[in-house]
Amino acid sequence: MKSATPGISYKGQVYPKPPDLASALGNTGVDVVSSPATIGYLEMACHHASDQFFDDGEASVGVGFDMQHVGAATPDLPVDVAAELIAVDGRRLTFAVEATQAGKQIMTGTHQRAVVDLARLMAGTSVPDAADTPVLLTGWTLKISDVEAVAAAGRKVAIARECRDRMAARRAVVDRYFRDNIPAYGLNTGLGVRATDMLSADEAAEFSTRMVRGRAQAIGQPLLVSTARAAMLVRLNTLLSGEAGASVAVADALLDALNGDVTPVIHATGSIGAGDLVVMAAVAHALMGEGEAFFDGERMPAADALRKAGLKPLTLGPKDGLVLCNNQAHSASFACLAARSARTLLDAANISAALVMEGFRANVSPFTSAAAGLRPQAGQVETAKAFRDLLDGSALMQDGAARRLQDPISLRSVIQTHGAVHAALDVLEAAIDVEINHAPDNPAVLLAEDRIVSTGNYHTPWLSQALDVTARTLAVLANDAVSRIHRLCTSEMSGLAPLLSSAATDRAGFGPLLKPVEALRANIFHLANPVPVVPSFNAVGVEDAATFTPLAASKLMQLCEQLSYLLAYELLAGAQALDLAAPDGVAPRLAEAHKQIRALSAFLDDDRPVGREVEAVACELVLMGGLAKQVYR
């Protein structure tokens, strides 16, 4: 990608066609240009503004937009579109956009595009047949991969046939408690410190709606649409066992919103991890037709989003407000997405470390099944096999190939370090599996006993601690990656040119890159600090504990982003070392890794800025999993 400077712009005209009208989308009689078509016009303008900066084989894809549809465009006049580049962040371009017709503003906002390698993008566009099949929810069989597919890829959802009957049977217990005025928390009593106060009949009938309005108090930036969809999906699945005692209508409303592309605007800050009450209240608020929601990527009043999707606002019955608010779906779903990112990064970390071994001509004897099995700590044996698979076919696997009898610990003990991450992720994923497939509700319905009981299942200390442990293991992995980069740059240790340079005295090589590498390590160490262990003083001491699980998940997500850059540096260093060492018999999988890296970043001969190349490797090969897909295909 060539250097792009803010200020470049494009202006043009588009003549609407019949397929561009809202009526073509099923909105009968509404013969105005639809929101998706207008967004498409503006995407086209952004593309024309930026295509002059693409190198051969590059293209741009839309990765985000924040637009307001403020007026209607008729089909009989052209739509004027304008785009101006206002920010450049690596390979991410941000545009200010505007669509007008006859001088009247139609749509305005910002649009982000990412510059990508076209061949690599198209190689990843084949969609498995399963993507066309809805994820079938049963209440007990949701997988972390399903959450990602529905949240990020927009896969549809269906409810197993038996679930509604199961919910209805348990809802009958709730109805009996309500009818007979039997005390049950949040059904006919107040909440928190007022849990012992009974509601009057009139108060109880309206309590679900009132509690949602009173608790939709989160602040800060809205969650990504994918993160919000993940929370909706997890809450829907955990309703289906019936123990929550929700109305079947609540499950259907969540299902219809997910499949209808209506996503509540959920502000990020407000949960302390003792249930996600304040954050999840936004879901109930939007389903009621209040608050805000995204529809077709446009942020709007929730009532408008529901109307555009052909959905009606949800009328909450007794306990339904509590069911939608007082749960841990935000914590559990955020943990899902963080765990998926961490697992993807672990695959990339194995490849980057193995590539360093080729360039360093390391001693791989610690990775044999016999050596690894002498002390089979959790994750170690599996990780040793992963390294043997990566190094299969390498000359290093032959006796006597290593340069040194014993390598530095960051190389020699990599299966122990990466194995710890593997083991921590196993624990985290097991904790997540429980959270997304079991009812977290308080109170809960026990059908066999025909009663409603108090629980503490909304509280998530184990999930919070599993997230923190995973972050700590990744910090150790990051530290060892920095050590390996330093070992490669130290000619006395690696046998290569100083600082992985081309050996000329006036070349800096990788020397200056060690500073951002160590800055990233400091960021990672900071993010690996555990969440605070402090008491809560909510509800006059009745709610006196917190887990801060959403904070733990958020920190892990941020850590993964920082680690992706660090691993990109290690991949570049490993590729540079391999070119300098030019060993015979490179493992085929690592030769493929080298090829993928070199497609984005050439050999560092003469000094040049490589920051944008690092960002491209981090995004396309590490975070998006592109490297592992190519290496293991």
Stockholm file with secondary structure:
# STOCKHOLM 1.0

chainA/1-633         MKSATPGISYKGQVYPKPPDLASALGNTGVDVVSSPATIGYLEMACHHASDQFFDDGEASVGVGFDMQHVGAATPDLPVDVAAELIAVDGRRLTFAVEATQAGKQIMTGTHQRAVVDLARLMAGTSVPDAADTPVLLTGWTLKISDVEAVAAAGRKVAIARECRDRMAARRAVVDRYFRDNIPAYGLNTGLGVRATDMLSADEAAEFSTRMVRGRAQAIGQPLLVSTARAAMLVRLNTLLSGEAGASVAVADALLDALNGDVTPVIHATGSIGAGDLVVMAAVAHALMGEGEAFFDGERMPAADALRKAGLKPLTLGPKDGLVLCNNQAHSASFACLAARSARTLLDAANISAALVMEGFRANVSPFTSAAAGLRPQAGQVETAKAFRDLLDGSALMQDGAARRLQDPISLRSVIQTHGAVHAALDVLEAAIDVEINHAPDNPAVLLAEDRIVSTGNYHTPWLSQALDVTARTLAVLANDAVSRIHRLCTSEMSGLAPLLSSAATDRAGFGPLLKPVEALRANIFHLANPVPVVPSFNAVGVEDAATFTPLAASKLMQLCEQLSYLLAYELLAGAQALDLAAPDGVAPRLAEAHKQIRALSAFLDDDRPVGREVEAVACELVLMGGLAKQVYR
#=GR chainA/1-633 SS CCCCCTTCEEEEEECCCGGGBGGGGTCTTCCSBCHHHHHHHHHHHHHHHHGGGCCTTEEEEEEEEEEEECSCCCTTSCEEEEEEEEEEETTEEEEEEEEEETTEEEEEEEEEEEEEEHHHHHHTCCCCGGGGSCEEECSSCCCHHHHHHHHHHCCCEEECHHHHHHHHHHHHHHHHHHHHTCCCTTTTBCSGGGTTSBCCHHHHHHHHHHHHHHHCCCEEEECCHHHHHHHHHHHHHHHTTSTTCCCHHHHHHHHHHHHTTEEECCEEECCCSBCCHHHHHHHHHHHTTCSEEEETTEEEEHHHHHHHTTCCCCCCCTTHHHHHHSSCHHHHHHHHHHHHHHHHHHHHHHHHHHHHHHHHTCCCGGGSHHHHTTSCCTTHHHHHHHHHHHHTTCGGGSTTCCSSSSCCHHHHTHHHHHHHHHHHHHHHHHHHHHHHTSCCCSSEEEGGGTEEECCCTTBCHHHHHHHHHHHHHHHHHHHHHHHHHHHHHCHHHHSSCGGGCCSCTTCCTTGGGHHHHHHHHHHHHHHTSCCCCCCCCBGGGTBCCCCCHHHHHHHHHHHHHHHHHHHHHHHHHHHHHHHHHCCSSCCHHHHHHHHHHHTTSCCCCSCCCCHHHHHHIIIIIIITCHHHHHHTC
#=GC SS_cons         CCCCCTTCEEEEEECCCGGGBGGGGTCTTCCSBCHHHHHHHHHHHHHHHHGGGCCTTEEEEEEEEEEEECSCCCTTSCEEEEEEEEEEETTEEEEEEEEEETTEEEEEEEEEEEEEEHHHHHHTCCCCGGGGSCEEECSSCCCHHHHHHHHHHCCCEEECHHHHHHHHHHHHHHHHHHHHTCCCTTTTBCSGGGTTSBCCHHHHHHHHHHHHHHHCCCEEEECCHHHHHHHHHHHHHHHTTSTTCCCHHHHHHHHHHHHTTEEECCEEECCCSBCCHHHHHHHHHHHTTCSEEEETTEEEEHHHHHHHTTCCCCCCCTTHHHHHHSSCHHHHHHHHHHHHHHHHHHHHHHHHHHHHHHHHTCCCGGGSHHHHTTSCCTTHHHHHHHHHHHHTTCGGGSTTCCSSSSCCHHHHTHHHHHHHHHHHHHHHHHHHHHHHTSCCCSSEEEGGGTEEECCCTTBCHHHHHHHHHHHHHHHHHHHHHHHHHHHHHCHHHHSSCGGGCCSCTTCCTTGGGHHHHHHHHHHHHHHTSCCCCCCCCBGGGTBCCCCCHHHHHHHHHHHHHHHHHHHHHHHHHHHHHHHHHCCSSCCHHHHHHHHHHHTTSCCCCSCCCCHHHHHHIIIIIIITCHHHHHHTC
//
